[in-house]
Amino acid sequence: MTSAYTIRPEQPEDHPAVRRVQALAFGHAERVPGLVEALRAAPAALAPISLVATHGGEVVGHVMLSACRLDAEPRLVDVLSLSPLGVHPGHQRRGLGTRLLAAALAAAETGGAPLVFLEGSPAYYGARGFERADRCGFRSPSLRIPPPAFQVARLTAYEPWMTGTFVYSDAFWAHDCVGLRDPERFARIVASHPG
Ligand SMILES: CC(C)(COP(=O)(O)OP(=O)(O)OC[C@H]1O[C@@H](n2cnc3c(N)ncnc32)[C@H](O)[C@@H]1OP(=O)(O)O)[C@@H](O)C(=O)NCCC(=O)NCCS
């Protein structure tokens, strides 16, 4: 039951469990956990928002929001990347990802961010507050992101002049966490979301 889960800010003692959950969710021992650690190491002014979901006191889900930029014409705009979002495989399809996503968007809203970007399934995120970013005036940071997967949530602080290129922080590049390196997967995603 979803109600058996608690969502709260990550504490330092959660770090090993977060590493395990993200490694299991993404099926990579190092890449995504490495990204999480690099994002945590940001200077205090750019500290990420990191939330965990617990079940019986155990961390079973995790989501992170971190500082990135939008290269808009008048000036650079501080925006957020929502990544990674991971739920322990044994707890998937119980609404937990949806709850973590809603909690992350609420935190972004509270913090006054105008825009939250991510890469992910348009079917999943499109039903949860996101829309195709390329159709809202945003340019993707990489040709390796399938256009339908480049997603944005426009929050209350968003203003129509905020268009331009989404720029990831260096941690995403350093950990090779931008876009897809599998052309067949890229083509499948594009083909399954025509128009
Ligand atoms: C994506 C993820 C966070 C969703 O968490 P969850 O707790 O299982 O999600 P919810 O229970 O809120 O929603 C489940 C629904 O989302 C769908 N869904 C889950 N992952 C999906 C995906 N990658 N693409 C499309 N739909 C997906 C399920 O089919 C399910 O649909 P249904 O309710 O119609 O059966 C989780 O599956 C996960 O950790 N996956 C591995 C890591 C990952 O891909 N993260 C996202 C990267 S952008």
PDBQT file of the ligand as one rigid body, heavy atoms in Angstrom, charges set to zero:
ROOT
HETATM    1  C1  LIG A 201      10.271   4.918 -13.328  1.00  0.00    +0.000 C 
HETATM    2  C2  LIG A 201      10.045   4.544 -11.863  1.00  0.00    +0.000 C 
HETATM    3  C3  LIG A 201      10.678   5.591 -10.963  1.00  0.00    +0.000 C 
HETATM    4  C4  LIG A 201       8.533   4.505 -11.629  1.00  0.00    +0.000 C 
HETATM    5  O1  LIG A 201       8.318   4.196 -10.268  1.00  0.00    +0.000 OA
HETATM    6  P1  LIG A 201       7.045   3.387  -9.801  1.00  0.00    +0.000 P 
HETATM    7  O2  LIG A 201       6.942   3.544  -8.327  1.00  0.00    +0.000 OA
HETATM    8  O3  LIG A 201       7.101   2.008 -10.346  1.00  0.00    +0.000 OA
HETATM    9  O4  LIG A 201       5.914   4.209 -10.558  1.00  0.00    +0.000 OA
HETATM   10  P2  LIG A 201       4.379   4.322 -10.194  1.00  0.00    +0.000 P 
HETATM   11  O5  LIG A 201       3.934   3.167  -9.375  1.00  0.00    +0.000 OA
HETATM   12  O6  LIG A 201       4.118   5.676  -9.689  1.00  0.00    +0.000 OA
HETATM   13  O7  LIG A 201       3.753   4.242 -11.646  1.00  0.00    +0.000 OA
HETATM   14  C5  LIG A 201       3.705   2.992 -12.265  1.00  0.00    +0.000 C 
HETATM   15  C6  LIG A 201       3.277   3.175 -13.690  1.00  0.00    +0.000 C 
HETATM   16  O8  LIG A 201       4.326   3.769 -14.421  1.00  0.00    +0.000 OA
HETATM   17  C7  LIG A 201       4.655   2.949 -15.525  1.00  0.00    +0.000 C 
HETATM   18  N1  LIG A 201       6.079   3.049 -15.732  1.00  0.00    +0.000 N 
HETATM   19  C8  LIG A 201       7.062   2.738 -14.882  1.00  0.00    +0.000 A 
HETATM   20  N2  LIG A 201       8.256   2.949 -15.463  1.00  0.00    +0.000 NA
HETATM   21  C9  LIG A 201       7.997   3.413 -16.700  1.00  0.00    +0.000 A 
HETATM   22  C10 LIG A 201       8.807   3.795 -17.792  1.00  0.00    +0.000 A 
HETATM   23  N3  LIG A 201      10.152   3.774 -17.744  1.00  0.00    +0.000 N 
HETATM   24  N4  LIG A 201       8.196   4.182 -18.918  1.00  0.00    +0.000 NA
HETATM   25  C11 LIG A 201       6.844   4.231 -19.000  1.00  0.00    +0.000 A 
HETATM   26  N5  LIG A 201       6.037   3.871 -18.005  1.00  0.00    +0.000 NA
HETATM   27  C12 LIG A 201       6.603   3.468 -16.875  1.00  0.00    +0.000 A 
HETATM   28  C13 LIG A 201       4.247   1.560 -15.137  1.00  0.00    +0.000 C 
HETATM   29  O9  LIG A 201       3.987   0.794 -16.260  1.00  0.00    +0.000 OA
HETATM   30  C14 LIG A 201       3.017   1.829 -14.328  1.00  0.00    +0.000 C 
HETATM   31  O10 LIG A 201       1.915   1.983 -15.169  1.00  0.00    +0.000 OA
HETATM   32  P3  LIG A 201       0.523   1.333 -14.772  1.00  0.00    +0.000 P 
HETATM   33  O11 LIG A 201       0.169   1.943 -13.452  1.00  0.00    +0.000 OA
HETATM   34  O12 LIG A 201      -0.365   1.741 -15.898  1.00  0.00    +0.000 OA
HETATM   35  O13 LIG A 201       0.800  -0.116 -14.672  1.00  0.00    +0.000 OA
HETATM   36  C15 LIG A 201      10.596   3.133 -11.531  1.00  0.00    +0.000 C 
HETATM   37  O14 LIG A 201      10.026   2.216 -12.424  1.00  0.00    +0.000 OA
HETATM   38  C16 LIG A 201      12.111   3.044 -11.611  1.00  0.00    +0.000 C 
HETATM   39  O15 LIG A 201      12.804   3.277 -10.625  1.00  0.00    +0.000 OA
HETATM   40  N6  LIG A 201      12.609   2.643 -12.788  1.00  0.00    +0.000 N 
HETATM   41  C17 LIG A 201      14.039   2.459 -13.003  1.00  0.00    +0.000 C 
HETATM   42  C18 LIG A 201      14.803   3.756 -13.018  1.00  0.00    +0.000 C 
HETATM   43  C19 LIG A 201      14.224   4.730 -14.023  1.00  0.00    +0.000 C 
HETATM   44  O16 LIG A 201      14.022   4.388 -15.191  1.00  0.00    +0.000 OA
HETATM   45  N7  LIG A 201      13.989   5.977 -13.566  1.00  0.00    +0.000 N 
HETATM   46  C20 LIG A 201      13.428   7.018 -14.367  1.00  0.00    +0.000 C 
HETATM   47  C21 LIG A 201      14.447   7.576 -15.270  1.00  0.00    +0.000 C 
HETATM   48  S1  LIG A 201      13.793   8.945 -16.131  1.00  0.00    +0.000 SA
ENDROOT
TORSDOF 0
